[in-house]
């Protein structure tokens, strides 16, 4: 049974310079896209009562309340279903947020990125720091309690002190959740072809990340996943589902899903998606070994780490024996936890290197 769904809304009013996600700054195809999206959902959704529903992008807030409401109504949800919408701060006036709340959205995520107006301008964001403050205030006024802010560390011209100021400004707005992402310049974004000056090196990004853990942990936030911090009771259930390696639907252009042991992805081409038969473009049925590796890789993203007993029973192995050499090699970075093993904060900094060794 699949209890979680992700919906990709691939439109933006403008493209940020660091963004390599599948998104289009031209809204002329929006109506056609929504028709195709509804057809895909109606053809593939099995009618389960969902635990989480997540609208990501792109910028879901380019949709009207009516358009989002029509999509939400395609699913069986209850008041307990976590329904998240990613929003740009400058789209989030009180009326819009009140409408989303009435439509069933109960968690909003604002793409804040920084509180430095000059940096926001340079990276191609449309909003100002004051727009974030107004958006959060509007969200509270509209009845939202579950509010996330996204921040990016390592941005061009962002110093360690500047990032500490960003964290302070974010905390002062009293969100229930903060997500932190280190700047990564990937093929497909403006910065890939036009490298910015004064970009943070790996050492500065590491200092920023460790400082964030220190500041947020001392201000009532639990560091529960590599990139995520939450006040008590406000973890992202949708993302927890990913890291617990459970199934989920993926709807929309470029969306990924995991159903019945099969990882799949839709086409990244907007026109092709609009004119498609709504079948995933790529799919792969995982082997038992691949499932084990994903369980380990995803589990180590959680700050509680992996549950060894669960893995041993599920895959008929002795984890500690099977991976003894790796555990010994990285004994300063992988430590015993209540249920198994977890990465230290320093281990998180080199997690890609460590976790690659668990791959056959």
ZADO-1210 file (C-alpha; in nm, 4 decimals, padded with zeros to 6 digits):
<atoms>
<atom x="00.0000" y="00.0000" z="00.0000" code="UNK" pos="1"/>
<atom x="00.1344" y="00.3424" z="-00.1006" code="UNK" pos="2"/>
<atom x="00.0509" y="00.6140" z="00.1512" code="UNK" pos="3"/>
<atom x="00.2590" y="00.9076" z="00.0297" code="UNK" pos="4"/>
<atom x="00.2625" y="01.1157" z="-00.2874" code="UNK" pos="5"/>
<atom x="00.4858" y="01.3831" z="-00.4416" code="UNK" pos="6"/>
<atom x="00.3568" y="01.6200" z="-00.7105" code="UNK" pos="7"/>
<atom x="00.5979" y="01.8271" z="-00.9187" code="UNK" pos="8"/>
<atom x="00.4884" y="02.1735" z="-01.0300" code="UNK" pos="9"/>
<atom x="00.7603" y="02.2716" z="-01.2812" code="UNK" pos="10"/>
<atom x="00.6884" y="02.6409" z="-01.3287" code="UNK" pos="11"/>
<atom x="00.8604" y="02.9500" z="-01.1882" code="UNK" pos="12"/>
<atom x="00.8188" y="03.3184" z="-01.2569" code="UNK" pos="13"/>
<atom x="01.1973" y="03.3343" z="-01.2939" code="UNK" pos="14"/>
<atom x="01.4889" y="03.0901" z="-01.2642" code="UNK" pos="15"/>
<atom x="01.7376" y="03.1271" z="-00.9773" code="UNK" pos="16"/>
<atom x="02.1038" y="03.1142" z="-01.0737" code="UNK" pos="17"/>
<atom x="02.1837" y="02.8096" z="-00.8561" code="UNK" pos="18"/>
<atom x="01.8791" y="02.6047" z="-00.9624" code="UNK" pos="19"/>
<atom x="01.9281" y="02.2909" z="-01.1711" code="UNK" pos="20"/>
<atom x="01.5856" y="02.1413" z="-01.0955" code="UNK" pos="21"/>
<atom x="01.3431" y="02.0830" z="-01.3807" code="UNK" pos="22"/>
<atom x="01.1544" y="02.4112" z="-01.3928" code="UNK" pos="23"/>
<atom x="01.0332" y="02.6502" z="-01.6598" code="UNK" pos="24"/>
<atom x="01.0025" y="03.0308" z="-01.6249" code="UNK" pos="25"/>
<atom x="00.7277" y="03.0322" z="-01.8891" code="UNK" pos="26"/>
<atom x="00.3751" y="02.9800" z="-01.7546" code="UNK" pos="27"/>
<atom x="00.2060" y="02.9564" z="-02.0955" code="UNK" pos="28"/>
<atom x="00.1881" y="02.5749" z="-02.0764" code="UNK" pos="29"/>
<atom x="00.0524" y="02.5641" z="-01.7226" code="UNK" pos="30"/>
<atom x="-00.3090" y="02.4860" z="-01.8129" code="UNK" pos="31"/>
<atom x="-00.2113" y="02.2036" z="-02.0481" code="UNK" pos="32"/>
<atom x="00.0306" y="02.0669" z="-01.7913" code="UNK" pos="33"/>
<atom x="-00.2340" y="02.0568" z="-01.5196" code="UNK" pos="34"/>
<atom x="-00.4684" y="01.8627" z="-01.7491" code="UNK" pos="35"/>
<atom x="-00.1963" y="01.6036" z="-01.8112" code="UNK" pos="36"/>
<atom x="-00.1062" y="01.5930" z="-01.4431" code="UNK" pos="37"/>
<atom x="-00.4671" y="01.5233" z="-01.3462" code="UNK" pos="38"/>
<atom x="-00.4862" y="01.2475" z="-01.6060" code="UNK" pos="39"/>
<atom x="-00.1697" y="01.0858" z="-01.4702" code="UNK" pos="40"/>
<atom x="-00.3000" y="01.0970" z="-01.1129" code="UNK" pos="41"/>
<atom x="-00.6400" y="00.9576" z="-01.2115" code="UNK" pos="42"/>
<atom x="-00.4724" y="00.6785" z="-01.4094" code="UNK" pos="43"/>
<atom x="-00.2124" y="00.5698" z="-01.1548" code="UNK" pos="44"/>
<atom x="-00.3299" y="00.6616" z="-00.8042" code="UNK" pos="45"/>
<atom x="-00.4746" y="00.3596" z="-00.6284" code="UNK" pos="46"/>
<atom x="-00.7161" y="00.5452" z="-00.4023" code="UNK" pos="47"/>
<atom x="-00.5297" y="00.4882" z="-00.0769" code="UNK" pos="48"/>
<atom x="-00.5874" y="00.7252" z="00.2148" code="UNK" pos="49"/>
<atom x="-00.2627" y="00.9223" z="00.2113" code="UNK" pos="50"/>
<atom x="-00.0454" y="00.9994" z="00.5112" code="UNK" pos="51"/>
<atom x="00.1464" y="01.2732" z="00.3260" code="UNK" pos="52"/>
<atom x="00.0974" y="01.4773" z="00.0088" code="UNK" pos="53"/>
<atom x="00.3765" y="01.7095" z="-00.1049" code="UNK" pos="54"/>
<atom x="00.3699" y="01.9801" z="-00.3728" code="UNK" pos="55"/>
<atom x="00.7247" y="02.0676" z="-00.4816" code="UNK" pos="56"/>
<atom x="00.8873" y="02.2383" z="-00.7737" code="UNK" pos="57"/>
<atom x="00.9566" y="02.4638" z="-00.9361" code="UNK" pos="58"/>
<atom x="00.7184" y="02.6914" z="-00.7528" code="UNK" pos="59"/>
<atom x="00.3797" y="02.5445" z="-00.6546" code="UNK" pos="60"/>
<atom x="00.2655" y="02.8931" z="-00.5540" code="UNK" pos="61"/>
<atom x="00.2371" y="02.9864" z="-00.9231" code="UNK" pos="62"/>
<atom x="-00.0866" y="02.7865" z="-00.9028" code="UNK" pos="63"/>
<atom x="-00.4042" y="02.9545" z="-00.7892" code="UNK" pos="64"/>
<atom x="-00.5834" y="02.8305" z="-00.4796" code="UNK" pos="65"/>
<atom x="-00.8501" y="02.6820" z="-00.7089" code="UNK" pos="66"/>
<atom x="-00.5886" y="02.4908" z="-00.9113" code="UNK" pos="67"/>
<atom x="-00.4230" y="02.3477" z="-00.6008" code="UNK" pos="68"/>
<atom x="-00.7623" y="02.2660" z="-00.4482" code="UNK" pos="69"/>
<atom x="-00.8601" y="02.0687" z="-00.7596" code="UNK" pos="70"/>
<atom x="-00.5394" y="01.8642" z="-00.7358" code="UNK" pos="71"/>
<atom x="-00.5829" y="01.7954" z="-00.3645" code="UNK" pos="72"/>
<atom x="-00.9390" y="01.6779" z="-00.4246" code="UNK" pos="73"/>
<atom x="-00.8065" y="01.3968" z="-00.6470" code="UNK" pos="74"/>
<atom x="-00.6703" y="01.2252" z="-00.3353" code="UNK" pos="75"/>
<atom x="-00.8214" y="01.0620" z="-00.0303" code="UNK" pos="76"/>
<atom x="-00.6894" y="01.2629" z="00.2638" code="UNK" pos="77"/>
<atom x="-00.7975" y="01.3294" z="00.6209" code="UNK" pos="78"/>
<atom x="-00.7174" y="01.5991" z="00.8722" code="UNK" pos="79"/>
<atom x="-00.4238" y="01.3843" z="00.9802" code="UNK" pos="80"/>
<atom x="-00.2688" y="01.3865" z="00.6324" code="UNK" pos="81"/>
<atom x="00.0374" y="01.6111" z="00.6148" code="UNK" pos="82"/>
<atom x="-00.0186" y="01.8290" z="00.3055" code="UNK" pos="83"/>
<atom x="00.2832" y="02.0437" z="00.2210" code="UNK" pos="84"/>
<atom x="00.3184" y="02.3194" z="-00.0384" code="UNK" pos="85"/>
<atom x="00.6468" y="02.4895" z="-00.1257" code="UNK" pos="86"/>
<atom x="00.5901" y="02.8640" z="-00.1663" code="UNK" pos="87"/>
<atom x="00.7841" y="03.1692" z="-00.2728" code="UNK" pos="88"/>
<atom x="00.7641" y="03.4345" z="00.0023" code="UNK" pos="89"/>
<atom x="00.6461" y="03.7070" z="-00.2360" code="UNK" pos="90"/>
<atom x="00.3469" y="03.4943" z="-00.3411" code="UNK" pos="91"/>
<atom x="00.2280" y="03.4354" z="00.0147" code="UNK" pos="92"/>
<atom x="-00.0209" y="03.7073" z="00.0978" code="UNK" pos="93"/>
<atom x="-00.2828" y="03.6444" z="00.3651" code="UNK" pos="94"/>
<atom x="-00.5673" y="03.5708" z="00.1235" code="UNK" pos="95"/>
<atom x="-00.3658" y="03.3124" z="-00.0681" code="UNK" pos="96"/>
<atom x="-00.2520" y="03.1353" z="00.2500" code="UNK" pos="97"/>
<atom x="-00.6039" y="03.1399" z="00.3949" code="UNK" pos="98"/>
<atom x="-00.7250" y="02.9789" z="00.0737" code="UNK" pos="99"/>
<atom x="-00.4582" y="02.7078" z="00.0902" code="UNK" pos="100"/>
<atom x="-00.5518" y="02.6298" z="00.4494" code="UNK" pos="101"/>
<atom x="-00.9178" y="02.5913" z="00.3501" code="UNK" pos="102"/>
<atom x="-00.8124" y="02.3629" z="00.0627" code="UNK" pos="103"/>
<atom x="-00.6382" y="02.1254" z="00.3033" code="UNK" pos="104"/>
<atom x="-00.2754" y="02.2404" z="00.3013" code="UNK" pos="105"/>
<atom x="-00.1479" y="02.2270" z="00.6615" code="UNK" pos="106"/>
<atom x="00.2274" y="02.2664" z="00.6129" code="UNK" pos="107"/>
<atom x="00.3996" y="02.5420" z="00.4156" code="UNK" pos="108"/>
<atom x="00.7644" y="02.5646" z="00.3164" code="UNK" pos="109"/>
<atom x="00.9085" y="02.9035" z="00.2208" code="UNK" pos="110"/>
<atom x="01.2145" y="02.9311" z="-00.0032" code="UNK" pos="111"/>
<atom x="01.3949" y="03.1906" z="00.2058" code="UNK" pos="112"/>
<atom x="01.7607" y="03.1055" z="00.1184" code="UNK" pos="113"/>
<atom x="01.9071" y="03.4169" z="00.2867" code="UNK" pos="114"/>
<atom x="01.8066" y="03.7349" z="00.4701" code="UNK" pos="115"/>
<atom x="02.0684" y="03.9470" z="00.2920" code="UNK" pos="116"/>
<atom x="01.8890" y="04.1485" z="00.0224" code="UNK" pos="117"/>
<atom x="02.2048" y="04.1987" z="-00.1835" code="UNK" pos="118"/>
<atom x="02.2777" y="03.8257" z="-00.1860" code="UNK" pos="119"/>
<atom x="01.9144" y="03.7490" z="-00.2728" code="UNK" pos="120"/>
<atom x="01.9352" y="03.9855" z="-00.5683" code="UNK" pos="121"/>
<atom x="02.2652" y="03.8387" z="-00.6881" code="UNK" pos="122"/>
<atom x="02.1428" y="03.4774" z="-00.6831" code="UNK" pos="123"/>
<atom x="01.8284" y="03.5677" z="-00.8774" code="UNK" pos="124"/>
<atom x="01.5641" y="03.5534" z="-00.6046" code="UNK" pos="125"/>
<atom x="01.2587" y="03.7745" z="-00.6556" code="UNK" pos="126"/>
<atom x="01.1836" y="03.8363" z="-00.2898" code="UNK" pos="127"/>
<atom x="01.3430" y="04.0514" z="-00.0193" code="UNK" pos="128"/>
<atom x="01.4080" y="03.9618" z="00.3440" code="UNK" pos="129"/>
<atom x="01.1007" y="04.1602" z="00.4501" code="UNK" pos="130"/>
<atom x="00.8865" y="03.9393" z="00.2244" code="UNK" pos="131"/>
<atom x="00.9902" y="03.6329" z="00.4267" code="UNK" pos="132"/>
<atom x="00.8914" y="03.8055" z="00.7502" code="UNK" pos="133"/>
<atom x="00.5553" y="03.9055" z="00.6012" code="UNK" pos="134"/>
<atom x="00.4969" y="03.5563" z="00.4595" code="UNK" pos="135"/>
<atom x="00.5556" y="03.3869" z="00.7955" code="UNK" pos="136"/>
<atom x="00.3338" y="03.6378" z="00.9752" code="UNK" pos="137"/>
<atom x="00.0618" y="03.5821" z="00.7135" code="UNK" pos="138"/>
<atom x="00.0952" y="03.2047" z="00.7549" code="UNK" pos="139"/>
<atom x="00.0489" y="03.2274" z="01.1313" code="UNK" pos="140"/>
<atom x="-00.2487" y="03.4605" z="01.0826" code="UNK" pos="141"/>
<atom x="-00.4018" y="03.2156" z="00.8339" code="UNK" pos="142"/>
<atom x="-00.3849" y="02.9399" z="01.0943" code="UNK" pos="143"/>
<atom x="-00.0683" y="02.7528" z="00.9977" code="UNK" pos="144"/>
<atom x="00.1408" y="02.6065" z="01.2776" code="UNK" pos="145"/>
<atom x="00.3719" y="02.3900" z="01.0649" code="UNK" pos="146"/>
<atom x="00.6010" y="02.6336" z="00.8830" code="UNK" pos="147"/>
<atom x="00.9383" y="02.5527" z="00.7263" code="UNK" pos="148"/>
<atom x="01.2098" y="02.7903" z="00.6095" code="UNK" pos="149"/>
<atom x="01.4740" y="02.6829" z="00.3559" code="UNK" pos="150"/>
<atom x="01.8207" y="02.8357" z="00.3897" code="UNK" pos="151"/>
<atom x="02.1269" y="02.7866" z="00.1687" code="UNK" pos="152"/>
<atom x="02.4785" y="02.8092" z="00.3117" code="UNK" pos="153"/>
<atom x="02.7851" y="02.8655" z="00.0959" code="UNK" pos="154"/>
<atom x="02.6220" y="03.1289" z="-00.1253" code="UNK" pos="155"/>
<atom x="02.8527" y="03.3762" z="-00.3071" code="UNK" pos="156"/>
<atom x="02.9662" y="03.6576" z="-00.0751" code="UNK" pos="157"/>
<atom x="02.8058" y="03.4931" z="00.2298" code="UNK" pos="158"/>
<atom x="03.0490" y="03.4946" z="00.5242" code="UNK" pos="159"/>
<atom x="03.0290" y="03.2752" z="00.8317" code="UNK" pos="160"/>
<atom x="02.9082" y="03.5754" z="01.0322" code="UNK" pos="161"/>
<atom x="02.6540" y="03.6520" z="00.7629" code="UNK" pos="162"/>
<atom x="02.5221" y="03.2982" z="00.7787" code="UNK" pos="163"/>
<atom x="02.4970" y="03.3173" z="01.1577" code="UNK" pos="164"/>
<atom x="02.2874" y="03.6303" z="01.1053" code="UNK" pos="165"/>
<atom x="02.0646" y="03.4398" z="00.8614" code="UNK" pos="166"/>
<atom x="02.0093" y="03.1709" z="01.1245" code="UNK" pos="167"/>
<atom x="01.9306" y="03.4324" z="01.3894" code="UNK" pos="168"/>
<atom x="01.6764" y="03.6008" z="01.1603" code="UNK" pos="169"/>
<atom x="01.5164" y="03.2665" z="01.0794" code="UNK" pos="170"/>
<atom x="01.4893" y="03.1632" z="01.4444" code="UNK" pos="171"/>
<atom x="01.3346" y="03.4987" z="01.5360" code="UNK" pos="172"/>
<atom x="01.0435" y="03.4275" z="01.2981" code="UNK" pos="173"/>
<atom x="00.9600" y="03.1193" z="01.5112" code="UNK" pos="174"/>
<atom x="00.9192" y="02.8590" z="01.2355" code="UNK" pos="175"/>
<atom x="00.8581" y="02.5006" z="01.3400" code="UNK" pos="176"/>
<atom x="01.1134" y="02.3607" z="01.0937" code="UNK" pos="177"/>
<atom x="01.4305" y="02.4761" z="00.9179" code="UNK" pos="178"/>
<atom x="01.5972" y="02.3027" z="00.6225" code="UNK" pos="179"/>
<atom x="01.9597" y="02.3793" z="00.5369" code="UNK" pos="180"/>
<atom x="02.1275" y="02.3054" z="00.2074" code="UNK" pos="181"/>
<atom x="02.4884" y="02.3602" z="00.1073" code="UNK" pos="182"/>
<atom x="02.5253" y="02.5341" z="-00.2290" code="UNK" pos="183"/>
<atom x="02.5985" y="02.2822" z="-00.5023" code="UNK" pos="184"/>
<atom x="02.6544" y="02.3995" z="-00.8570" code="UNK" pos="185"/>
<atom x="02.5256" y="02.1352" z="-01.0962" code="UNK" pos="186"/>
<atom x="02.4963" y="02.1151" z="-01.4719" code="UNK" pos="187"/>
<atom x="02.1860" y="02.2928" z="-01.5935" code="UNK" pos="188"/>
<atom x="02.2058" y="02.6012" z="-01.3726" code="UNK" pos="189"/>
<atom x="02.3297" y="02.9519" z="-01.4587" code="UNK" pos="190"/>
<atom x="02.6231" y="02.9262" z="-01.2211" code="UNK" pos="191"/>
<atom x="02.7485" y="02.6094" z="-01.3920" code="UNK" pos="192"/>
<atom x="02.8308" y="02.8082" z="-01.7052" code="UNK" pos="193"/>
<atom x="02.9006" y="03.1348" z="-01.5211" code="UNK" pos="194"/>
<atom x="03.0918" y="03.0455" z="-01.2015" code="UNK" pos="195"/>
<atom x="03.0412" y="03.3149" z="-00.9348" code="UNK" pos="196"/>
<atom x="03.3215" y="03.4856" z="-00.7468" code="UNK" pos="197"/>
<atom x="03.3662" y="03.4702" z="-00.3694" code="UNK" pos="198"/>
<atom x="03.1990" y="03.1324" z="-00.3405" code="UNK" pos="199"/>
<atom x="03.2495" y="02.9367" z="-00.0197" code="UNK" pos="200"/>
<atom x="03.5023" y="02.6545" z="-00.0344" code="UNK" pos="201"/>
<atom x="03.4438" y="02.3159" z="00.1295" code="UNK" pos="202"/>
<atom x="03.6057" y="02.4223" z="00.4561" code="UNK" pos="203"/>
<atom x="03.3847" y="02.7300" z="00.4921" code="UNK" pos="204"/>
<atom x="03.0735" y="02.5291" z="00.4059" code="UNK" pos="205"/>
<atom x="03.1723" y="02.2760" z="00.6733" code="UNK" pos="206"/>
<atom x="03.2187" y="02.5561" z="00.9290" code="UNK" pos="207"/>
<atom x="02.8759" y="02.6962" z="00.8386" code="UNK" pos="208"/>
<atom x="02.7097" y="02.3576" z="00.8739" code="UNK" pos="209"/>
<atom x="02.8640" y="02.2824" z="01.2124" code="UNK" pos="210"/>
<atom x="02.7782" y="02.6327" z="01.3334" code="UNK" pos="211"/>
<atom x="02.4175" y="02.5774" z="01.2260" code="UNK" pos="212"/>
<atom x="02.3965" y="02.2572" z="01.4297" code="UNK" pos="213"/>
<atom x="02.5310" y="02.4436" z="01.7323" code="UNK" pos="214"/>
<atom x="02.2977" y="02.7430" z="01.6990" code="UNK" pos="215"/>
<atom x="01.9793" y="02.5575" z="01.6094" code="UNK" pos="216"/>
<atom x="02.0285" y="02.2860" z="01.8723" code="UNK" pos="217"/>
<atom x="02.0657" y="02.5525" z="02.1402" code="UNK" pos="218"/>
<atom x="01.7435" y="02.7197" z="02.0240" code="UNK" pos="219"/>
<atom x="01.5013" y="02.4300" z="02.0584" code="UNK" pos="220"/>
<atom x="01.5494" y="02.2574" z="01.7236" code="UNK" pos="221"/>
<atom x="01.6153" y="01.8847" z="01.6993" code="UNK" pos="222"/>
<atom x="01.8667" y="01.7890" z="01.4316" code="UNK" pos="223"/>
<atom x="01.6834" y="01.4816" z="01.3028" code="UNK" pos="224"/>
<atom x="01.8209" y="01.4442" z="00.9495" code="UNK" pos="225"/>
<atom x="02.1355" y="01.5652" z="00.7760" code="UNK" pos="226"/>
<atom x="01.9690" y="01.8757" z="00.6299" code="UNK" pos="227"/>
<atom x="01.6711" y="01.9179" z="00.8608" code="UNK" pos="228"/>
<atom x="01.5921" y="02.0629" z="01.2026" code="UNK" pos="229"/>
<atom x="01.2538" y="02.0655" z="01.3736" code="UNK" pos="230"/>
<atom x="01.0871" y="02.1778" z="01.6903" code="UNK" pos="231"/>
<atom x="00.9271" y="01.8944" z="01.8861" code="UNK" pos="232"/>
<atom x="00.6390" y="01.7395" z="01.6966" code="UNK" pos="233"/>
<atom x="00.7169" y="01.9070" z="01.3631" code="UNK" pos="234"/>
<atom x="00.9457" y="01.6732" z="01.1684" code="UNK" pos="235"/>
<atom x="00.8608" y="01.6411" z="00.7982" code="UNK" pos="236"/>
<atom x="00.6664" y="01.3148" z="00.7818" code="UNK" pos="237"/>
<atom x="00.6871" y="01.3155" z="00.4032" code="UNK" pos="238"/>
<atom x="01.0653" y="01.3262" z="00.4025" code="UNK" pos="239"/>
<atom x="01.0899" y="01.0765" z="00.6885" code="UNK" pos="240"/>
<atom x="00.9041" y="00.8368" z="00.4602" code="UNK" pos="241"/>
<atom x="01.1808" y="00.8743" z="00.2000" code="UNK" pos="242"/>
<atom x="01.4578" y="00.8088" z="00.4516" code="UNK" pos="243"/>
<atom x="01.2759" y="00.5075" z="00.5939" code="UNK" pos="244"/>
<atom x="01.2911" y="00.3663" z="00.2406" code="UNK" pos="245"/>
<atom x="00.9136" y="00.3344" z="00.2069" code="UNK" pos="246"/>
<atom x="00.7030" y="00.3550" z="-00.1085" code="UNK" pos="247"/>
<atom x="00.5616" y="00.6761" z="-00.2570" code="UNK" pos="248"/>
<atom x="00.3968" y="00.8007" z="-00.5724" code="UNK" pos="249"/>
<atom x="00.5697" y="01.0518" z="-00.7969" code="UNK" pos="250"/>
<atom x="00.3410" y="01.2553" z="-01.0249" code="UNK" pos="251"/>
<atom x="00.4394" y="01.5177" z="-01.2812" code="UNK" pos="252"/>
<atom x="00.7263" y="01.5943" z="-01.5136" code="UNK" pos="253"/>
<atom x="01.0637" y="01.4709" z="-01.3767" code="UNK" pos="254"/>
<atom x="00.8955" y="01.3213" z="-01.0679" code="UNK" pos="255"/>
<atom x="01.0439" y="01.0086" z="-00.9092" code="UNK" pos="256"/>
<atom x="00.8524" y="00.7360" z="-00.7291" code="UNK" pos="257"/>
<atom x="00.9028" y="00.4021" z="-00.5563" code="UNK" pos="258"/>
<atom x="00.6322" y="00.1383" z="-00.5832" code="UNK" pos="259"/>
<atom x="00.6474" y="-00.2357" z="-00.5137" code="UNK" pos="260"/>
<atom x="01.0264" y="-00.2422" z="-00.5162" code="UNK" pos="261"/>
<atom x="01.0489" y="-00.0436" z="-00.8416" code="UNK" pos="262"/>
<atom x="01.2190" y="00.2962" z="-00.8657" code="UNK" pos="263"/>
<atom x="01.0818" y="00.5011" z="-01.1539" code="UNK" pos="264"/>
<atom x="01.1017" y="00.8490" z="-01.3018" code="UNK" pos="265"/>
<atom x="00.8929" y="01.0507" z="-01.5447" code="UNK" pos="266"/>
<atom x="01.0322" y="01.2352" z="-01.8438" code="UNK" pos="267"/>
<atom x="01.2098" y="01.5656" z="-01.7770" code="UNK" pos="268"/>
<atom x="01.0750" y="01.7179" z="-02.1008" code="UNK" pos="269"/>
<atom x="00.7637" y="01.9287" z="-02.0512" code="UNK" pos="270"/>
<atom x="00.6201" y="01.8836" z="-02.4014" code="UNK" pos="271"/>
<atom x="00.6836" y="01.5107" z="-02.3916" code="UNK" pos="272"/>
<atom x="00.5072" y="01.4840" z="-02.0558" code="UNK" pos="273"/>
<atom x="00.2086" y="01.6850" z="-02.1763" code="UNK" pos="274"/>
<atom x="00.1711" y="01.4558" z="-02.4759" code="UNK" pos="275"/>
<atom x="00.2627" y="01.1289" z="-02.3027" code="UNK" pos="276"/>
<atom x="00.0561" y="00.8303" z="-02.1969" code="UNK" pos="277"/>
<atom x="00.1585" y="00.8980" z="-01.8336" code="UNK" pos="278"/>
<atom x="00.3801" y="00.5943" z="-01.8056" code="UNK" pos="279"/>
<atom x="00.7166" y="00.6448" z="-01.6316" code="UNK" pos="280"/>
<atom x="01.0006" y="00.6943" z="-01.8772" code="UNK" pos="281"/>
<atom x="01.2476" y="00.4925" z="-01.6707" code="UNK" pos="282"/>
<atom x="01.1955" y="00.2160" z="-01.4170" code="UNK" pos="283"/>
<atom x="01.4173" y="-00.0301" z="-01.2357" code="UNK" pos="284"/>
<atom x="01.3211" y="-00.3199" z="-01.0126" code="UNK" pos="285"/>
<atom x="01.5674" y="-00.3262" z="-00.7251" code="UNK" pos="286"/>
<atom x="01.7536" y="-00.6418" z="-00.6388" code="UNK" pos="287"/>
<atom x="01.7700" y="-00.7572" z="-00.2781" code="UNK" pos="288"/>
<atom x="02.1258" y="-00.6208" z="-00.2535" code="UNK" pos="289"/>
<atom x="02.0211" y="-00.2829" z="-00.3939" code="UNK" pos="290"/>
<atom x="01.7362" y="-00.2625" z="-00.1432" code="UNK" pos="291"/>
<atom x="01.9804" y="-00.3342" z="00.1408" code="UNK" pos="292"/>
<atom x="02.2215" y="-00.0675" z="00.0157" code="UNK" pos="293"/>
<atom x="01.9432" y="00.1893" z="-00.0092" code="UNK" pos="294"/>
<atom x="01.8226" y="00.1003" z="00.3402" code="UNK" pos="295"/>
<atom x="02.1726" y="00.1725" z="00.4716" code="UNK" pos="296"/>
<atom x="02.2340" y="00.4836" z="00.2613" code="UNK" pos="297"/>
<atom x="01.9003" y="00.6436" z="00.3461" code="UNK" pos="298"/>
<atom x="01.9046" y="00.5322" z="00.7095" code="UNK" pos="299"/>
<atom x="02.2369" y="00.6986" z="00.7768" code="UNK" pos="300"/>
<atom x="02.0842" y="01.0317" z="00.6702" code="UNK" pos="301"/>
<atom x="01.8756" y="01.0193" z="00.9863" code="UNK" pos="302"/>
<atom x="02.0562" y="01.1486" z="01.2920" code="UNK" pos="303"/>
<atom x="01.9290" y="00.8496" z="01.4920" code="UNK" pos="304"/>
<atom x="02.1070" y="00.6338" z="01.2368" code="UNK" pos="305"/>
<atom x="02.0202" y="00.2838" z="01.1195" code="UNK" pos="306"/>
<atom x="01.8235" y="00.0200" z="01.3067" code="UNK" pos="307"/>
<atom x="02.0537" y="-00.2819" z="01.2958" code="UNK" pos="308"/>
<atom x="01.7984" y="-00.5309" z="01.4271" code="UNK" pos="309"/>
<atom x="01.5472" y="-00.4258" z="01.1636" code="UNK" pos="310"/>
<atom x="01.8058" y="-00.4579" z="00.8857" code="UNK" pos="311"/>
<atom x="01.9309" y="-00.7938" z="01.0146" code="UNK" pos="312"/>
<atom x="01.5799" y="-00.9381" z="01.0244" code="UNK" pos="313"/>
<atom x="01.4738" y="-00.7873" z="00.6925" code="UNK" pos="314"/>
<atom x="01.7802" y="-00.8999" z="00.4972" code="UNK" pos="315"/>
<atom x="01.8965" y="-01.2046" z="00.6993" code="UNK" pos="316"/>
<atom x="02.2416" y="-01.0628" z="00.7686" code="UNK" pos="317"/>
<atom x="02.4591" y="-00.9710" z="01.0632" code="UNK" pos="318"/>
<atom x="02.5232" y="-00.6050" z="00.9880" code="UNK" pos="319"/>
<atom x="02.8092" y="-00.5600" z="01.2359" code="UNK" pos="320"/>
<atom x="02.9962" y="-00.8577" z="01.0966" code="UNK" pos="321"/>
<atom x="02.9219" y="-00.7966" z="00.7297" code="UNK" pos="322"/>
<atom x="03.0436" y="-00.4358" z="00.7441" code="UNK" pos="323"/>
<atom x="03.3028" y="-00.4713" z="01.0187" code="UNK" pos="324"/>
<atom x="03.5904" y="-00.3409" z="00.8045" code="UNK" pos="325"/>
<atom x="03.4005" y="-00.0243" z="00.7126" code="UNK" pos="326"/>
<atom x="03.2878" y="00.0344" z="01.0712" code="UNK" pos="327"/>
<atom x="03.6437" y="-00.0055" z="01.1922" code="UNK" pos="328"/>
<atom x="03.7894" y="00.2149" z="00.9174" code="UNK" pos="329"/>
<atom x="03.5506" y="00.4989" z="01.0050" code="UNK" pos="330"/>
<atom x="03.5271" y="00.4393" z="01.3798" code="UNK" pos="331"/>
<atom x="03.5842" y="00.8115" z="01.4464" code="UNK" pos="332"/>
<atom x="03.2889" y="00.9009" z="01.2230" code="UNK" pos="333"/>
<atom x="03.0401" y="00.6136" z="01.2773" code="UNK" pos="334"/>
<atom x="02.9414" y="00.5497" z="01.6382" code="UNK" pos="335"/>
<atom x="02.7070" y="00.3163" z="01.8219" code="UNK" pos="336"/>
<atom x="02.3526" y="00.4456" z="01.8708" code="UNK" pos="337"/>
<atom x="02.0542" y="00.3244" z="02.0693" code="UNK" pos="338"/>
<atom x="01.9404" y="00.0974" z="01.7855" code="UNK" pos="339"/>
<atom x="02.2561" y="00.0501" z="01.5820" code="UNK" pos="340"/>
<atom x="02.4957" y="00.3012" z="01.4279" code="UNK" pos="341"/>
<atom x="02.4893" y="00.6687" z="01.3346" code="UNK" pos="342"/>
<atom x="02.7201" y="00.9288" z="01.1833" code="UNK" pos="343"/>
<atom x="02.8869" y="01.1891" z="01.4031" code="UNK" pos="344"/>
<atom x="02.8579" y="01.5525" z="01.2940" code="UNK" pos="345"/>
<atom x="03.2067" y="01.5239" z="01.1448" code="UNK" pos="346"/>
<atom x="03.0997" y="01.2005" z="00.9771" code="UNK" pos="347"/>
<atom x="02.8121" y="01.3828" z="00.8103" code="UNK" pos="348"/>
<atom x="03.0663" y="01.6152" z="00.6466" code="UNK" pos="349"/>
<atom x="03.2230" y="01.3180" z="00.4659" code="UNK" pos="350"/>
<atom x="02.9066" y="01.1092" z="00.4449" code="UNK" pos="351"/>
<atom x="02.9211" y="01.0620" z="00.0675" code="UNK" pos="352"/>
<atom x="03.2666" y="00.9075" z="00.0976" code="UNK" pos="353"/>
<atom x="03.1664" y="00.6842" z="00.3880" code="UNK" pos="354"/>
<atom x="02.8362" y="00.5671" z="00.2449" code="UNK" pos="355"/>
<atom x="02.9856" y="00.4879" z="-00.0962" code="UNK" pos="356"/>
<atom x="03.1812" y="00.2108" z="00.0753" code="UNK" pos="357"/>
<atom x="02.8585" y="00.0300" z="00.1666" code="UNK" pos="358"/>
<atom x="02.7773" y="-00.0051" z="-00.2042" code="UNK" pos="359"/>
<atom x="02.8748" y="-00.3385" z="-00.3535" code="UNK" pos="360"/>
</atoms>
